[in-house]
């Protein structure tokens, strides 16, 4: 559905990914699909928005301490493929409020948790998203692609 070359992360999601994916690429016991995903993630530019981290160590990672919205406005003017955000709900809310997200991909997993943090809890106004594409998987997961 997309061809991203850059990932935006908040601190918590970055640390979770950094703790897992870098070593999967070289693990001969990891499934081939996981190794391929790990290699893609290693190659991508990773922008980490954090006010508390002092450094990032995963290859191709850059730490940003400044205003997220202004950074993203400038970044989107540059050359490159798509940008993706995994998790990082606080960043999604901030960028949604500034109308800086063009497409939304939601992975729906058929598990009822009973509690959780709403993704758009602090969003201002209506997003009025239009369904662009759906994809279902044997696992029961469904990927929903919306455009603004």
C-alpha positions in Angstrom: 0.0 0.0 0.0 3.0 2.3 0.6 6.7 2.4 -0.2 8.2 4.2 2.8 11.8 5.2 3.1 11.4 7.1 6.4 9.8 6.1 9.7 8.8 8.6 12.4 9.0 7.3 16.0 8.3 8.6 19.5 10.7 7.5 22.2 8.8 4.5 23.5 8.1 2.9 20.1 11.6 3.6 18.9 13.1 1.9 21.9 10.8 -1.1 21.4 11.8 -1.4 17.8 15.4 -0.8 18.4 15.5 -3.5 21.1 14.1 -6.1 18.7 14.6 -5.5 14.9 18.4 -4.7 14.5 19.5 -8.2 15.5 16.7 -10.1 13.6 18.4 -9.3 10.3 21.4 -11.4 11.1 19.6 -14.2 13.0 19.6 -17.3 10.8 16.9 -18.8 13.0 14.5 -15.9 12.4 11.8 -16.5 9.8 12.7 -15.2 6.3 9.9 -12.6 6.3 11.1 -11.2 9.6 14.7 -11.0 8.4 13.4 -9.2 5.2 11.4 -6.7 7.4 14.5 -6.2 9.7 16.7 -5.4 6.6 14.1 -2.9 5.3 13.9 -1.2 8.7 17.7 -1.1 9.0 17.9 0.7 5.6 15.2 3.2 6.3 15.8 6.6 7.8 14.4 6.7 11.3 13.4 10.0 12.8 13.0 9.9 16.6 11.0 12.7 18.3 12.0 12.8 22.0 12.6 15.4 24.6 14.2 12.9 27.0 16.5 10.8 24.8 20.1 12.0 24.5 21.2 9.8 21.6 20.0 7.1 19.2 22.1 4.2 18.2 20.2 2.2 15.5 21.7 2.6 12.1 20.2 5.5 10.0 18.5 7.0 13.1 18.3 10.8 13.8 17.1 12.4 17.0 14.9 15.5 16.9 14.2 17.6 20.0 12.5 20.5 18.3 8.9 21.2 17.5 7.4 18.2 15.7 4.9 20.0 13.4 7.5 22.5 12.0 10.1 19.7 11.5 7.6 17.6 9.6 6.4 20.6 7.4 10.0 21.2 6.4 10.8 17.4 6.0 7.8 16.8 3.7 9.1 19.5 1.3 12.2 17.4 0.6 12.7 14.5 -1.8 11.9 11.0 -0.8 9.3 8.3 -0.8 6.5 7.8 1.7 6.9 8.4 5.5 5.3 6.0 7.9 4.6 6.2 11.7 4.4 3.0 13.7 2.5 3.4 16.9 3.6 6.7 18.5 0.0 7.9 19.2 1.1 11.2 20.7 2.9 12.1 17.4 0.0 10.9 15.3 -2.3 13.2 17.4 -0.1 16.2 17.0 0.4 15.7 13.2 -3.3 15.0 12.7 -4.2 18.3 14.5 -1.8 20.1 12.1 -3.2 18.3 9.0 0.2 16.9 8.2 -0.9 13.2 7.7 -2.1 12.4 4.1 -3.0 8.7 4.6 -3.9 6.5 7.5 -3.3 2.8 7.6 -5.0 1.0 10.5 -4.3 -2.7 11.3 -7.3 -4.2 13.0 -6.5 -7.3 15.0 -9.5 -9.3 16.2 -8.6 -9.2 19.9 -10.8 -7.4 22.5 -8.7 -5.8 25.2 -11.4 -4.0 27.1 -9.1 -1.0 27.8 -6.5 1.1 26.1 -5.5 4.5 24.9 -7.7 6.1 22.2 -5.6 7.1 19.2 -7.4 10.3 18.5 -8.3 11.3 22.1 -6.9 14.8 21.8 -7.5 15.3 18.1 -9.2 18.6 17.1 -12.0 18.7 14.6 -13.2 16.0 12.1 -10.8 14.1 10.0 -13.4 13.0 7.4 -11.3 10.1 6.1 -12.2 8.3 2.9 -11.6 4.6 2.6 -9.1 3.9 -0.2 -8.3 0.2 0.2 -8.8 -2.8 2.4 -6.7 -5.9 2.7 -7.6 -9.0 4.8 -5.1 -11.6 6.0 -5.5 -15.3 6.9 -4.7 -14.3 10.5 -8.0 -12.5 10.7 -6.2 -9.1 10.7 -7.5 -6.4 8.3 -5.6 -3.5 7.0 -7.6 -0.4 6.3 -6.1 2.4 4.1 -7.8 5.8 4.4 -6.9 9.1 2.7 -7.6 12.6 4.1 
